[in-house]
Amino acid sequence: MKTVQQYIDETPFWSDGTNVPDPQMTRMQWRIWWLATAGKFFEGLVVFMTGVALPLIVLEFQLNNVERGMIAAATLAGILVGATALGGLADLLGRKQMFIAEMAIFTLFLVLVSIAPSFFWLVVFLFGMGLALGCDYPTAHLVISESIPSAMRGRLVLSAFGFQAVGALAGTALGFVILSSRESVGDWRLMFSSAIVPALLVLIGRFFIPQSSHWLVAQGRISEAERETQRLLHREPRYPKAVKLDSGHLGSRASRPQAPRTKLFQGKNRRATILAAVPWFLQDLSTYGIGIFTPTILAATIGASSDQARNLAGVIHNDMLAAKGTALIDVLLIVGILAAVLLADRVGRIRLQIWGFLGCAAGLLLAALSNHVGSAAKTGLVFGGFMIFNFMTNAGPNAMTYLIAGEVFPTSIRGLGAGFAASFAKIGAVLTSFFFPFLLHSLGTTTLLCLLAGASLLGAWITRQFAIETTGVNLESIGLD
């Protein structure tokens, strides 16, 4: 008899006994991976597309600075709440159930956002959409990591997470295309509604995947776990011909009631919680501030002002220019995540996160220097600094914090722990998205960028102090004495 992970990790070999380097992924494993990438794609799409849509929303509803900050922060606030409130339910109700529920909630609120009749309801609907995206943080990670071989876990989880960057670029590009083909204040509604049909297709697909066998074993439902493992590993010719699970090492935990949230702060779990949550919080302070307000920072630094235009044509023109500049910088997010995919299982999570934080600080400090040089070099320093930041954040902390949070907790509290870490991180994202315009105005670009650089340096230090390396570690061994 074997454990679930031993079945998943099993590698074939040639007739002379030579092992194949990696386990062979089944169609079902790839299907789960593709369906999980969608949640990260949609997050990048709607969060960063909001930056393009924001000037039109402000114009349609005649919003002040506080209301503008509420629009920018609403989705992130929903992610903050949803990651723990809904993501933790994956430990209680099951991975598959929440994997389906989150996409259903997302699709519903996506429809409502596109027809929002007022500022108030738009904030409510954006928050609701964020609830679903928050649930996706732990759930999608668990669905992937509990269904794929240990040796491939890092690069496949990060490849899925990388679709957040693809979504960010797609959202910016989609906004630009819509703006360039129409001249209507309601163009922002079309931006959001364009994602409805893809979301529906993903929702349907999620009904046809197996339940997590890891979770079923942790619940003491061994016969169901054997059946779902067989579905997950279905091949032609059929192998394994039969699945017989050894659940002895999990027997003492099976059928336990839902773990209380306080367990995250007890014993070895406390170290894991600090490592998973605090660096992610510090990383989100910079990532979402730079990501959403790149056009604002560029305008403040270079000397242009996107707020000067008040008529529709002027707003759309400036919005298109901002979308172009943002898209150029966002390309480095994709390059960064590709580097993370290639290096995570070779270099290790902790080392990449530390060096990534240091690189983020260097990029921010480079951009901050732009106010102390002549006008000829100013633009180059700003763009260069932001490009370094985008590359290093996705090669390091933006990717690694997500990966680590889904790996350092035992199965019984993995959804709860990963959800708590994502929620704690999004406190930083919400604070940044809401207060960034005010801080930029009161502190100035140089001071604000230096403060964010300091947060990155602190993230590197905390990562080193509470390091738990999970590269190649069997998830069934996490949390066992």
N, C-alpha and C positions, 0 to 999 in steps of 0.2 A: 504494500500500500504506500501511496505517496500523498503529499500535501497538494493543495491547489497550485501553489507556486511552482512546485517541483514538476508537475505536469506541464505547466505553461513554459517553464524554463528548459524543458527537455530538448536536447539537440539531436538531430539525425546523424548518421555516420555512413561512410562508404562501405562497400562490402569487405574491404581490407581492414576495417576498424578505425579508419581516420575520421575524426570528428569534424563536422561542419562547424565553422566558427560561431555562427549565430543560429538561434532557433528560427524556424520558418514560420512567418506570420500567416494565419489563416484569413480567408475572406471576411469572416465575421470580425476578427480583430481589426482588420483594416477599416471595415464599415464603422465600427465603434469609434475609431480614431477620427475618421472624416466627420462623423456627426458631432463629435466633441469639439472639433476645430471651429464649428459654426458659432458657438457661443462667444468665443474670443473674437472672431471676425465681427460679429454684430456689435460687441462692446466697442471695439475700435471704430467701427463705422459710425455709430450714433453719437459717441462721446466727442469724437474729433469733428464730425460733421456739424455738431452743435456750434462749434467755433465759427464755421462758415455761415451757418444759418442765423447766428445771433444778431448780426446787424439788421436783417430783415424782420426778425421777431421784434426787436426793439422799435423799429419803424412802425410795424403794424399795430402794436399795443401801446406805443408811446411810453416806453419804460424809462425809469430813472436808474441811477447807478446801483442802488440796492436791489431793485427788481431784476436788473441785468445780472447781478451776482447770483440771485436766487435761481435764475434759469440755468446758469452755468453749473451751479452746484447741485441742482435737483436730482439728476441721474446718479451722481456720485453719492449723494446722501442715501438714495435708494439702495445702491450697492453696499454701502456701509451697514444698513439694517438687514438687507437680504442675505448677506453672506453668513451671518450667524443665525438669524431668526429662521431662515429657510434652509440654508446649507447644512446646519446641524441636524435637520430632519432626515438627512441621508443616512445617519446612523440608526435612526429609529424606524423609519418607514421603508428604507431601501434605496440603493443608488438609482436603479432604473426608474422608480416612481418619481423621484425628484428631478431626474434628468428630463422626463416628459413634462412634468408640471412647470418647470422653469420656462421651457420654450412656449408652453401654452400661455402663461402669464405674459411673457415678453410680446408675443404676437398680439394679444388682446390690447395691451397698452400702446403698442406701436400704431395700431389702428386708431385708438383714441387720441394719441398725440397729433396725428395727421388731420384730425377734425376738431381740435381743441377750440372752443368758442371764445375763450378769454385767457388772460394771463394766469388767473388763479387755477383754472382747470389744466392749463398747460403744465404748470409746476406740479400739480397732483399726478398727472399722467406720466410726466418724465420721471417722477419719483417711483411710480409703480413699475415703469420699465426698468429702472435701476434695481428694484427688488429682485426681479428675475435674473438680471445680469450678476447680481451679488450671489445669488444661489448657485450660479454657474461656476464661480471661483472654486469652491471645494468640490462640487459634484462632478464637473467635467474632468478635473484632475483625478479624482478617485476612479471614475469610470474607465479612464485610460490606464492608470497605473496599476489597477487591480486586474487588468485583463491582458497585459503584455509581459514579455520576458524581462527579467531584471536587468540583463545586459543592455537592453535597448530602451529602458524606461526613460532615462534622462533625455536622449535625443528625440524620442517620440512625444513626450510630454511638452518639451520645449518647442518642437515643431508645431504642435497644436497651439501653444501659447503665442507663437510667432504670428499667427493669423490675426492677432490684435493689431500688430503693425501693418499687416496687409489691409485690414479693415480701416485703419486710420488713413492710409494712403488712398484707399478706395473711396472713403467718405469725402475726403478733400477733393478728389478728382470728380466724383459724382456731383458735388456741389458746384464745381467750376463748370461742368458740362451743362447743368440745368441753368445756371446763371447766364451762360453765354448764349443759350438758345431761346431764352424767354426774358421778359422784363416785367415781372409781376411781383408785388410785395408778398404774395402767397407762395412764392417758389420754395420756401422752406418746408411747406407742407408736402410738396412733391418729393423733396429729398427723403423725408422719413417714410412716406407711403411706398417708395420704390423698394423697400426691404420687406414688405408684407408677404408677397408671394414666396420668396426664398425662405422666409421664416416658417411658413406653412409647410413647405416641402420637408424641411428639417424636422419639424414636429411629427409629421407622419412617419418619417424614417425611424425615429427614436422608439416607436412602439414595437419594433421588430428586432430588438437586441435582447440578449439574455441578461438575467440579473447577475450581479457580482457574486461569484462563488465564495470569495473571501468573506463577504458580509453574511452570506447564508451560513457558512461554517461558524462564524462568530455568534450567530443566533441559535446554533444547535440544530439547524435544518440540513442535516448531512445528505439525505437522499436527494433533496432538491439541488443541493450544491453539486452533487455528482452529475445530475441531469444537465444542469446549466454549463458545467465544465465541458461536457460532451458536445453541447451546442457550440460553445465558444471555439473548440478545437476541432470542429468537423472538417475533415479533409477527404480527398479522393486520391488513392484508396484510403479507407477509414483507418485513422490512427489518432489516439489510442482506441483499440477495439472496445475496451470497457474502462470506466473510471471507477476506482475504488479508493476513497479518500481516507487518509490517516488524520484524524482530528484530535489525537491524544494531547498534543501540546497546546490545543486551544480549549480543551474540555472544561477546564476550570473557569473559563470566561464565558462559555456558551450559556445562553439563556439568562444572562445577567440583565437586570433592568437598565434602562438608559442612564448612562453615566452623567452625574451632575457636572455643571460647568466648573465647579470648584476643583474638580480633578485635574484640570489643566494647570493648576498652580501647586500641585502636590508632588513631592518626590522628584524623580527624573523628568516628569512632564513639565516642571517649572522652567528648566533650562531650555527644553524644546520650545515652550511657548514664547519665551523671551527672544530666542533666535528667530522664530518664525514671524513674530509680530513687530518687534521694535525696528529692525532694519527696514522692513517693508514700509512702515509708517514714514521713516525718514526718506526713503526712496520716493514715495508718492508725493511728498512735499514738492520735490523738484520736477518729477516727471509730468504731473498734471498741470503744474504752474507753467512750465515751459511748453507743454503740448497744447494746451487750450489757448494760451495767451501769447504764442509766438508772434502773431501779427502786431499785437499791442506793444510787445517788447521791441520789435524791430522799428516800429513807428517812433517810440519814445527815444530810442538810441540814435537812430539815423536822422531824426528830425522831422519826419513827415507826420501827418496826423490823419488817421482814418475817420476821425470824428468831425472833420471840417465839412464834409458833404452832408447835406440835409435832405435833398430831393432823392427820389428813387433811383434815377440814373446814376447819380454820384455815388450813392451807397453801393449799388451793384458793381460799379467800376472799381471802387476801392476794395470791395469784397473779393473780386476776381484777382486783383493784384496780390492781396494777402494770401489767397488760396494758392497762387503760383509759388510764392516764396515758401509757404509752409510745406507744400508738396516736395519741393527740392530738399528741404531739411529732413522731412519725414522718410525719405528714401534710406537715410542712414539707420533708421529703426529696423528696417528689413535686413540690411547688411549686418547690423549688430546681432539680431536674433539668429541669423545663419551662422555667425561665429560661435554663438552659444551652443547651438545644436551640434556643431563639429567638436567643440572642446569640453562640454559638460562631463561626458563619461571618460574623458582622457585626463583632463587637468583637475577635475573635481569641483564640486559646487562651491565650497568655502573659498578656495583660492580665487575662483572667477568673481565671486561676489566682492571680495576685498579689493582686488585690482580694479574691478568695475567702478566701485565707489570712488577710489582714488582718481580714476580717469574722469568721472563725472565732475569731481571738484576741479580738476585741471581745466576742463572745458568751460565751466561756469566762470572761473577766474579769468580765463582768456577773453571771454565775452565782456566781463566787467572792465577789463583794461581798455575797451574801445573808447570810453569817455576821456581817456588820457592821452590819446594820440591824435594826429591830424586827420582831417576828413577823408583823405585818400585811403588810409588804412582802416578806418573805422568800420566800414561795411564788411571788409574781409575778416576782421577779428570777430565781429558778431556772428556772421555765418559760420566761420571756422569753429568758433567756440561751441555753438549750438550743434553743429554736425558731430564734433567730438563727443559732446554730451549724449546725443541720441545714440551714437554707436556704442559708447561705453555703458550706458544704462541698460540697453537691451542685451549686450554681450555679458553684462554682469548682473547688478542687483534687480533690475526690473524682471529679468527672466529667472534668476536664481531664487529670489524670495518666493516666487510662485511655486517653483519646483520643490524647494526645501519644505515649505509649509505643508505640502501633501505627502511628505515622506517621513518626517521626524516623529509622528504620533503613532501609537498602536492602533490596530484596526477598530477597536471598540469606541475610540474617541477621535478617529482620524478626520471624519467629516466635521465634528465639532471644533477640533483644533484648527484645521485649515480654514474653517469659516470664521472663527474668532480672529485669526491672524489677518484675513482679508478685511474684516470689518474694522479692526484696529488701524490697519493701513489706510483705509478709506477715510478715517478721521482726518488724516493729513491731506488727502486729496480734496475733501470738502472744504477744509480750512483754506487751502491754497486757492481753490477755484473761486471761493466767495470773497476772500480778503485781498487777493492778488492785485486787483485794480487800485484799491485804496492804498496798499503798501507801496505799490509802484509810484503812485502820486506823492505820497508823504515822505518816503525814504529815498526815492530815486533808484534808477536802474542799477548803478554800481553797488550800493549798499545791499539791495535786495539779492542780487546775484551772489555777493560775498556771503550773505547769511545762508543761502541755499548750498553754497560750496561747503560751509562749515557743517551743515547737516549731513552732507555726503561723507565728510571725514569722520564724523561721529558714527555713522553707519558702518564704516570700515572697522573702527575700533570695537564696536559691540559685536560684530560678526566674529572677529578674532577671539574675543573674550568668551563667547558662549558657543563656540564652534562645535557642530555635530556633523561629521562627514557621512553622507548617505549614498555616495556613488557606488553603484553595483550591489548595494545591500539588499538582501531578501526582505521584502516588506513584512513577511510573517515573523521575522526575528525582532522587529522593532518593538521595544517596550517589554521584551521578555528578560527576565533575570538570568 
